[in-house]
């Protein structure tokens, strides 16, 4: 059996919380038959972790504002058969450093993502994003269109003001730290009420452990609160893509939305489908904000069909 030290020589440098995140991440990847394949990069003083599987055309998977790269475990399993699949832990999440995103959010994301892409020498690639990661994917398609071949977004942020009250309240100094502290009950309640329709699927316990462990990193509460202040005010999301920005997207685009998404409602997905040229919208029935957990096989079928093999 491969030890953590053998799988990742930098394991020994991880904190106690980091080791727990690494182990729960590996347990989630193993649910899809994947052995850990990952690396660390230093980007402008920020230590960024990423997963890297398969060979072929590159597809970049960008997770949302929770857990980390291993949320894509079922997609990596399928897409890595035909693609090189790269999934970073964004700053503040997974095993990456607890360095908050700054205002303006999209610019902060573009700085990090561009440095990451350049460090890996990626000139042209497909990109798939979830939630905040989808906002980053849209930002790449708008700001670096020459690099994006195909674009897929799942429950994207950045399309309207609406945002969950709990996250808006988390920007309030003392209340926010109380909301964001490691809390299994709060984490599980959010999972059941916002992320999925079926909270008892086979992989759920392992995923929930991973998502909880990420919140225990030293400095996570402060970095998460600072990042949320870049994302939202009490009035809602700070940055909304303009009509002209969305209309400028040239890449073929697939939009996937859970039928019961409570984070970003129907008018958000309708706006994207109306304004982005060459966009196709697929609504996943009996799914909430994270349809790749509710219906991984269907999401894999949609992504594999859209991305193809070239």
C-alpha positions as CSV (number, residue, x, y, z in Angstrom):
1,X,0.0,0.0,0.0
2,X,1.3,3.5,-0.9
3,X,2.0,5.6,2.1
4,X,1.1,9.3,2.1
5,X,4.8,10.1,2.1
6,X,5.3,8.0,-1.1
7,X,2.2,9.5,-2.8
8,X,3.3,13.0,-2.0
9,X,6.8,13.7,-0.7
10,X,5.6,17.1,0.6
11,X,3.2,15.3,2.9
12,X,5.7,15.5,5.7
13,X,5.6,19.3,5.5
14,X,1.9,19.5,6.0
15,X,0.3,20.6,9.2
16,X,-1.8,18.2,11.2
17,X,-4.9,19.7,9.6
18,X,-3.2,19.5,6.2
19,X,-2.5,15.8,6.7
20,X,-6.1,15.2,7.5
21,X,-7.3,17.1,4.4
22,X,-4.8,15.0,2.3
23,X,-6.1,11.8,3.7
24,X,-9.8,12.6,3.3
25,X,-9.1,13.9,-0.2
26,X,-7.4,10.6,-1.0
27,X,-10.3,8.6,0.4
28,X,-12.7,10.5,-1.8
29,X,-10.5,10.0,-4.9
30,X,-10.4,6.3,-4.1
31,X,-14.2,6.1,-4.3
32,X,-13.7,6.6,-8.0
33,X,-10.7,4.2,-8.2
34,X,-8.2,7.0,-8.4
35,X,-4.8,6.9,-6.7
36,X,-3.5,10.3,-5.7
37,X,-1.7,12.2,-8.4
38,X,-1.0,15.8,-7.4
39,X,1.6,18.5,-7.0
40,X,2.3,21.9,-5.5
41,X,3.3,25.1,-7.2
42,X,4.6,28.4,-5.7
43,X,2.8,31.3,-7.4
44,X,3.9,34.8,-6.2
45,X,4.5,33.4,-2.8
46,X,1.2,31.4,-2.7
47,X,1.5,27.6,-2.4
48,X,-1.1,26.1,-4.7
49,X,-2.0,22.4,-4.8
50,X,-3.5,20.7,-7.8
51,X,-4.5,17.3,-9.1
52,X,-3.2,16.1,-12.5
53,X,-4.5,12.9,-14.3
54,X,-4.4,11.4,-17.8
55,X,-3.0,12.4,-21.1
56,X,-4.4,14.2,-24.2
57,X,-6.1,17.6,-24.7
58,X,-6.1,19.5,-21.4
59,X,-9.3,20.3,-19.5
60,X,-9.1,22.5,-16.4
61,X,-11.7,21.8,-13.7
62,X,-12.4,24.7,-11.3
63,X,-14.2,23.9,-8.1
64,X,-16.5,26.3,-6.3
65,X,-16.3,28.1,-3.0
66,X,-16.0,25.1,-0.7
67,X,-14.0,21.8,-0.2
68,X,-11.5,21.6,-3.0
69,X,-10.3,19.9,-6.2
70,X,-11.4,16.4,-5.2
71,X,-15.0,17.3,-5.5
72,X,-14.5,16.4,-9.2
73,X,-13.5,12.8,-8.3
74,X,-16.2,11.2,-10.5
75,X,-15.5,13.6,-13.4
76,X,-11.7,13.0,-13.2
77,X,-12.4,9.2,-13.4
78,X,-14.2,9.6,-16.8
79,X,-12.5,12.6,-18.4
80,X,-8.9,11.4,-17.7
81,X,-9.5,8.5,-20.1
82,X,-9.4,10.9,-23.0
83,X,-7.9,14.2,-21.6
84,X,-5.3,15.5,-19.3
85,X,-7.4,16.7,-16.4
86,X,-6.0,19.4,-14.1
87,X,-7.9,20.5,-11.0
88,X,-6.4,23.1,-8.7
89,X,-7.3,23.8,-5.1
90,X,-8.1,27.5,-5.2
91,X,-6.4,29.7,-2.6
92,X,-8.3,29.3,0.8
93,X,-9.5,25.7,-0.2
94,X,-8.2,22.2,-0.2
95,X,-4.4,22.0,0.4
96,X,-3.7,25.4,-1.0
97,X,-2.5,28.4,1.1
98,X,-4.9,30.4,3.1
99,X,-4.5,33.6,1.1
100,X,-7.8,35.5,0.6
101,X,-9.2,36.7,-2.7
102,X,-9.3,40.4,-3.0
103,X,-11.6,43.0,-4.5
104,X,-12.4,43.1,-7.3
105,X,-13.0,39.4,-7.2
106,X,-12.8,38.5,-10.9
107,X,-9.5,40.4,-11.3
108,X,-8.1,38.5,-8.2
109,X,-9.2,35.2,-9.7
110,X,-7.8,36.1,-13.1
111,X,-4.4,36.9,-11.6
112,X,-4.2,33.6,-9.7
113,X,-5.6,31.5,-12.6
114,X,-3.3,33.1,-15.2
115,X,-0.3,32.5,-13.1
116,X,-1.3,28.9,-12.6
117,X,-2.0,28.3,-16.3
118,X,1.3,30.0,-17.3
119,X,3.3,28.0,-14.7
120,X,2.0,24.8,-16.3
121,X,2.7,26.0,-19.8
122,X,-1.0,25.7,-20.9
123,X,-1.6,27.7,-24.1
124,X,-5.0,26.3,-25.1
125,X,-7.4,24.2,-23.1
126,X,-11.1,23.4,-22.3
127,X,-12.4,24.7,-18.9
128,X,-15.2,23.5,-16.7
129,X,-16.2,25.5,-13.6
130,X,-18.6,25.1,-10.7
131,X,-20.2,28.1,-8.9
132,X,-17.3,30.5,-8.0
133,X,-15.1,28.3,-10.3
134,X,-17.6,28.9,-13.1
135,X,-17.3,32.6,-12.5
136,X,-13.5,32.2,-13.0
137,X,-14.1,30.1,-16.1
138,X,-16.3,32.8,-17.6
139,X,-13.7,35.4,-16.6
140,X,-11.1,33.4,-18.6
141,X,-13.3,33.1,-21.6
142,X,-13.9,36.9,-21.5
143,X,-10.3,38.0,-20.8
144,X,-8.3,35.3,-22.5
145,X,-10.5,34.0,-25.3
146,X,-7.5,32.8,-27.3
147,X,-6.8,30.2,-24.7
148,X,-10.3,28.7,-24.2
149,X,-11.4,26.0,-26.7
150,X,-14.6,25.0,-25.0
151,X,-16.3,26.3,-21.8
152,X,-18.7,24.5,-19.5
153,X,-20.2,26.2,-16.4
154,X,-22.2,24.5,-13.7
155,X,-24.4,26.7,-11.4
156,X,-22.3,29.8,-12.1
157,X,-21.8,32.8,-9.9
158,X,-21.5,36.3,-11.3
159,X,-24.8,36.4,-13.2
160,X,-27.1,38.2,-10.7
161,X,-27.2,39.8,-7.3
162,X,-28.8,36.8,-5.5
163,X,-26.6,35.1,-2.9
164,X,-27.4,32.9,0.2
165,X,-28.1,34.9,3.3
166,X,-25.8,32.9,5.4
167,X,-22.8,33.9,3.3
168,X,-23.9,37.6,3.3
169,X,-24.1,37.5,7.1
170,X,-20.6,35.8,7.2
171,X,-19.1,39.1,6.0
172,X,-20.2,40.8,9.4
173,X,-17.1,40.8,11.6
174,X,-18.0,38.9,14.8
175,X,-21.0,37.1,13.4
176,X,-19.1,35.9,10.4
177,X,-16.4,34.2,12.4
178,X,-19.1,32.4,14.3
179,X,-20.7,31.2,11.1
180,X,-17.5,30.2,9.4
181,X,-15.9,28.3,12.3
182,X,-15.5,24.5,11.8
183,X,-18.9,23.2,12.6
184,X,-20.1,19.7,11.5
185,X,-23.8,20.5,12.0
186,X,-23.6,23.7,10.0
187,X,-21.6,22.0,7.2
188,X,-24.0,19.1,7.0
189,X,-27.0,21.4,7.1
190,X,-25.6,23.4,4.2
191,X,-24.9,20.2,2.3
192,X,-28.4,18.9,2.8
193,X,-30.3,22.1,2.1
194,X,-28.2,23.8,-0.6
195,X,-25.7,21.4,-2.3
196,X,-27.7,18.3,-3.0
197,X,-31.3,16.9,-3.2
198,X,-30.2,13.4,-2.1
199,X,-27.9,13.7,0.9
200,X,-27.6,9.9,1.4
201,X,-25.9,8.9,-1.8
202,X,-23.1,6.3,-1.4
203,X,-20.2,8.8,-1.5
204,X,-21.8,11.3,0.8
205,X,-20.0,10.4,4.1
206,X,-16.6,10.6,2.5
207,X,-17.4,13.9,0.7
208,X,-18.8,15.5,3.9
209,X,-15.6,14.5,5.8
210,X,-13.4,16.1,3.1
211,X,-15.5,19.3,3.0
212,X,-15.4,19.6,6.8
213,X,-11.7,18.9,7.1
214,X,-10.9,21.8,4.7
215,X,-12.5,24.2,7.1
216,X,-10.0,23.2,9.9
217,X,-6.9,24.6,8.2
218,X,-5.2,27.3,10.3
219,X,-6.3,30.7,9.1
220,X,-9.2,29.4,7.1
221,X,-11.9,31.3,8.9
222,X,-10.2,34.7,8.4
223,X,-9.3,34.0,4.8
224,X,-12.8,32.7,4.0
225,X,-14.4,35.8,5.6
226,X,-12.1,38.1,3.7
227,X,-12.8,36.3,0.5
228,X,-16.5,36.5,1.1
229,X,-16.2,40.3,1.5
230,X,-14.7,40.3,-2.0
231,X,-17.6,38.2,-3.3
232,X,-20.6,39.8,-1.6
233,X,-22.1,42.5,0.5
234,X,-25.3,42.3,2.5
235,X,-27.1,43.4,-0.7
236,X,-25.7,40.5,-2.8
237,X,-22.9,39.6,-5.2
238,X,-20.5,42.5,-5.8
239,X,-19.5,41.6,-9.4
240,X,-22.0,40.7,-12.1
241,X,-20.8,40.1,-15.7
242,X,-22.3,42.8,-18.0
243,X,-24.4,41.9,-21.0
244,X,-21.6,43.0,-23.3
245,X,-19.1,40.8,-21.5
246,X,-21.3,37.7,-21.8
247,X,-22.0,38.5,-25.4
248,X,-18.3,38.6,-26.2
249,X,-17.7,35.0,-25.3
250,X,-16.7,33.2,-28.4
251,X,-16.1,29.6,-27.1
252,X,-18.8,27.0,-27.5
253,X,-20.5,26.9,-24.1
254,X,-22.4,24.3,-22.1
255,X,-24.3,25.5,-19.1
256,X,-25.5,22.9,-16.6
257,X,-27.9,23.9,-13.7
258,X,-29.6,21.9,-11.0
259,X,-33.3,22.2,-11.2
260,X,-33.5,23.1,-7.5
261,X,-30.4,25.4,-7.2
262,X,-31.2,27.7,-4.3
263,X,-27.9,29.7,-4.7
264,X,-28.3,31.0,-8.2
265,X,-31.9,30.9,-9.4
266,X,-33.5,30.4,-12.8
267,X,-33.1,34.0,-14.0
268,X,-29.4,33.7,-13.6
269,X,-29.2,30.6,-15.9
270,X,-31.7,32.2,-18.3
271,X,-29.6,35.3,-18.6
272,X,-26.5,33.3,-19.5
273,X,-28.3,31.2,-22.0
274,X,-29.8,34.3,-23.6
275,X,-26.6,36.3,-23.9
276,X,-23.7,33.9,-24.5
277,X,-23.5,33.0,-28.2
278,X,-23.3,29.3,-29.0
279,X,-24.6,28.4,-25.4
280,X,-26.6,25.3,-24.7
281,X,-28.4,25.1,-21.3
282,X,-29.1,21.7,-19.7
283,X,-31.2,21.6,-16.5
284,X,-30.6,18.6,-14.3
285,X,-33.8,17.4,-12.7
286,X,-33.8,16.3,-9.0
287,X,-30.5,18.2,-8.5
288,X,-29.5,21.2,-6.4
289,X,-26.5,23.5,-6.6
290,X,-24.0,20.7,-7.2
291,X,-25.5,18.3,-9.8
292,X,-22.2,16.5,-10.2
293,X,-22.9,15.1,-6.7
294,X,-26.6,14.4,-7.3
295,X,-26.2,12.9,-10.7
296,X,-22.5,12.3,-11.5
297,X,-23.2,9.9,-14.4
298,X,-25.4,12.4,-16.2
299,X,-23.0,15.2,-15.7
300,X,-20.1,13.0,-17.0
301,X,-22.2,12.1,-20.0
302,X,-22.9,15.8,-20.7
303,X,-19.3,16.9,-20.2
304,X,-17.8,14.0,-22.2
305,X,-20.2,14.5,-25.1
306,X,-19.6,18.3,-25.1
307,X,-15.8,18.1,-24.8
308,X,-15.2,15.2,-27.2
309,X,-11.8,13.7,-27.5
310,X,-9.9,16.3,-29.5
